[in-house]
Amino acid sequence: MTPEVLTESFKSLSDGLYRVAYYILESQTDAEDAVQDLFIKLWNSREQLDTVLNLKAYCTTLMKNLCIDRLRKEQRVQVMEPGPDMAEARRVDEDYDAREKLERVITAIERLPARQRDVMKMYVFEEMSYDEIAEKTGMTNLTLRVLLSNARKSLRNQI
């Protein structure tokens, strides 16, 4: 992938990637840093990006993994250096619980039947509209709504 194409592609995806990072990291500066780190990672491997079929999905997955790695690294540092403030320790526990819930949701999504899982990922993670998903999958909007409704019910039951 040429530098110009990569830069333009990343510019169009950066807002969505920032939202994913902010949702996971819950910090504006950490989310901005994560987006920058992702761009550097993509820049260093731009020659291999020609084989990627869906750059948006690829970048979203990389962003999610990068944020989870940041959280794990941060938790290791905090465990090694306990602070004097118990409120901070409680906040770390709450953050850890929130991350665990997120991982349970992602695991539950992976357990969904293939059609429900694919539609859920396109709708939630790739932020595609019903019309875009219908065009891509060949399903009707009604079918998509039913699949998403069933997927949500299944997720609620699993979690």
Buried (B, 14 or more C-beta within 10 A) or exposed (E): BEEEEBBEBBEEBBEBBBBBBBEBBEEEEBBBBBBEBBBEEBBEEBEEBEEBEEBBBBBBBBBBEBBBEBBEEBBEEBEEEEEEEEEEEEEBEEBBEEBEEBEEBEEBBEEBEEBBBBBBBBBEBBEBEBEEBBEEBEBEEEBBEBBBEBBEEBBEEEE
